[in-house]
Amino acid sequence: MRHDIEFTTTDRVTLRGWRYDAEGVEGPAPTVVMAHGFSATKEMYLDDFAETFAAAGLGVVVFDHRGFGDSEGEPRQHIDPRLQINDYRDAITWAQQQDAVDADRIGIWGSSYAGGHVLVVGAIDRRVKCVVSQVPLTYGLESARRLIRGDMWAGLREGFDADRAARMAGQPPAVMPVTAPEGEPCALPTADTYGFFTGLSPDRGKGWRNEVTLHSVELFTEYEPAEYIARISPTPLLLVAARGDHLTPFDLAARAYEEALEPKRFLALDGGHFDAYVDEAFAVNAPAQRDWFVQHLT
């Protein structure tokens, strides 16, 4: 059974999402806290993962990041990784206060940009007893250098500086598309990103806007979640990477994994970044994640 939820963060922003009951469990259940990646919303296949976990006796809390989907937060379409990390921690606190949740058995799940967030949260928040990081951003600057042509960097940095000056003068933040046809400026310039977001059905794309602040892109280039990965231990970590990933490259995820300490597991999927959510890759991926949570939370 799925319930609509909302909770207020420590800085007074209302976040909204879903809570899934753990099937076949009487009393407080181990619970997984989940959120999506860069600009994405919970409707983009997170329900499929949550249902898989709930069927195995795990409660699940899914939420939209501030400024996106059903959650509140201003400015809209702005992605600050530090604030999103804090929201994960507030979501854990909220979950622990629910009668249906075993406060001592909390897992966290994140994908893509939020796959980086859970590496940080797992390292700094000892309430977390299990981590699953799916196709994560690990090294922000190096990932950005692979996505953005070298001759574009000077102009991009000038844009960052101009946007900061404008915001200091009281103007609204500059924005750009999340994705666009090949050759057009956007935050995530890969063909599969464009195909994924523009190919979503109306129910999967509910509430999504093809827009993000330019400041979000600047913060992306400064974000280095892999620096935290060695500190996750002794919390168990499952890191999932896709061999054909052009957005959060496989070799960077594998490099970060080598820095992690035991207990840990690496799962390599066929396909690209967005294949992890659907079809054959999902059929391998979701059960492996489920089993990891069941092993370490129950």
N, C-alpha and C positions, 0 to 999 in steps of 0.2 A: 504494500500500500504506500502511495506517495502523498505527501502533505506539502502544501505551499507554506513557506516560512518567511519570516523576516527578523532581522536582529540589528541592533545599533552598535556600531563600533565605538572604541574608546574615544575617538575624535568626533562622535555624534553623526556619523553617516549611516543611513539605513541601507542594508544589503538584503537582497531577496533571493530566494532559491527554493529548493526542495529538500525534504527529509524523507528517506525511505526506511520503512520498518524492516528489521531483520527477520526473515522468514524462519519459522520454527523455533524461535527463541522466546522463552518466558523470562521476564525481568530484564535488567540492563544488559545491553549487547555491545560487543566491540564495534567500533564505528570508524568509518573512513570519511575524511573531509576532502572535498574535491573542488577544483576550479579549472577553468579553461585557459587557453593561451592568448597571444597577442591579438587583441580586438575581438576575440570570439566570445560567444555566449553559450550558456549551458545547454541550449537546444541542439547544439551541433554535436550530437552523438554521445553526450555525457550520460544521457538516460540509459543507453545500452550498456555502458560499463556499470552504472549504478545498479541496474536490474540484475546483472550477473553477480555482483557482490552481495546484494540483498538476498538472492536465492540461496546463497551459501551460508546464511546466518549472520551477515554483517549489516549493521545499520549504516546508512550513508547520509551525509550532508553535502549538498551541491549548492554552490552560490555563484551569482554573477559578480564580477569585479565591479568596484565603484566606477561610476561613469558609463557603464555598459549594461545592455539588456534591461532587466527589470530593476536593477539596483539604482539607488540615487547616487549623488556625487557630482560635484562641479570642479573644473569644467568637464563637460561631456567629452567622450572620446579621447581622454587623456590617460596615458599609461605611465605610472610612476612605480617602478618595481619595489621600492622600499615601502610605499603605502600598501601595495598589494600583499607584500610579505606580512605587514602588520595586520592586514585584514584576515589572512589565513590564521594568524594567532588568535585574533578575536573570534573567528569562527570556531576554533577549537574550544575556547572558553565557553562560548554559547552552547556548543554541543555537550560539554561536560556538565552543564547545568540542567540538562534534560533527563527526565526520569527514565527514558528508554535507552539511555547511553551509559555504558560502563566507562567512567571517567579515567580509569587506569589503563584502558586498552584503546588508544586512539592511533589510527593510521592516517597518512596523508598521501594524496595522489595529485599529480599535476602533469600537464602536457604542454610541450613546446615552451613558450615563455614561462608558464607556470611550472613546467618541468624543472626550470632553473630555480623558481621560488621554493619548491619543496626541498631542494638540496640545501638551501640556506636555512629554511625553517627546521629541517631535520637536524641540522648542525647546532642550532642555537636554542632550540626549545625541547627540553628533555621530557616534556609531557608526551611527545611523539614516540610511539613504540615500533613503527614500521613505516617505510618510505617506498613509494613507487614513483619513479620519474620517467615519463614517456617522451621520446624524441625531444630531449631537453635542449634549450639554449644553455651552453656551458661557458663559452668564451665570447663575450659580446663584441669586443672590438675586432677580433679575428673573423668572427662570423660576418660582421658588417663589411669588412674589407673584401670578403668573397662575394658579397651581394652587390656592392657598389663599385663601379669602375673607378680605377685610380685617378683618372683625369677629372672625376666629378667631386672629389673630396674637398678641394679648395672652395668651390662654390657652395658646397653643402655646409661647410663650417662657417662661411660668411652668412649663410642663411640662419644658422643657429644663433650667431651673435646678433643679427638684426632682429630676430624674433625676441631674444631676451631684452634688447633695448626697447622694443615696442611694448612688451608686457610690463616693463618697469614704468613706462609712460601711461599705463592704464588701458592699453588697447587689448583686444581679445587675442588669444594665441593663434598663431598661424596654423593652418591645417593642410594635410595632403591626403591623397587616396591611400588606403591600405594596400590595394592591388590595382593593376591596370594592364591593358594589353602591352605586349612586348615593346620596349622602347620608350614608353611613356613614364614620367616620374611617378614613383610610389614608394611606400615604406618597405614592402616585401616584394621585390622584383623577380619572381620566379613564375614560370608558366603554370606549374601545378598549383601555386597559391591562387592565381587568377581563376583557374579551372575549378578549384574547390569552392571558393566563395561565390562565384557567379553561377555555379551549377547547383547550389542548394535549393531544395524544394521550399515552398513558402513556410512550412512548419519548421524546417531545420534552420532557415534563415531569419526566423522571427526576431524582430528588433535589431538586427545587425545593420550598421551603417558603414559604408565604404569610405571611412574618414578617420583620421587620427591626427593628433597635434604633432607639429614638427618637433616640439620639445620631447615627445615620446621617443622619437627616433634618436635624438641626442642622448637621452637616457639609456637607450638600447646600446649605443656604442660604448657607454661607460660601465655597463653591467657585467660583472665577472663572477657568476655563481660558482664556477668550478673552484674558486679559491677556498670555498667552505667544505668541499666534499670530503676531505680527509678527517673532518671533525664530526661527521655523522656517526661513525662507529662509537659505541657498540650497537647503535640502532641499526637493524637490518635494512639494506638498500637493494632494491631491484631497479636497474637502469635498462630501459628499452630503447634501442636505436634502430633506425631503418637504413639498410645498406645503400639505398638510392636517394638518400635525403640531401636535397640541395639547399634547404632552408636552415636546418641545424645539422651540419654535416656529420656523417657517421664517424669519421676519423677523430673529430673533436670530442664527440661523446665517448669514444673508446679511450682517448687520451685521459679524459677526466676520470673515467672509471678506474684506470690504473692507479690513480692517486687515492682512491677510496680504500678504506681498510675493511677487513672482515667484520661481520658477515655481509656478504654481498653476492649478487648474481647479475650477469650481463645477458640480455636476451636480444639477439640480432634478428630483425624481421626482413623479409624480402619486400621490395617496393620502396616508395618514396615517403616523404614526411606525412602526407595525409592518408596514406593507405593504412596506417596504424589504427584508424577509426572504423574501418569497414571491411567487409568481405573476407577474403582468405586470411589476411593478416590479423584482422580482429578475431577470427576463429582460433588463432594460435595465441594471440596477445592477451585477450581478456581472461581466458582460463588460467594462463600462467600468472597473471597479476592476482586473480582471485586466490589461487593456491598459495601465493606468497603471503597475502594478508591472512588467510586462514591459518597457515603454519605459524605465523609470528604473533597473531592477535588472539587466537583461540587455543 
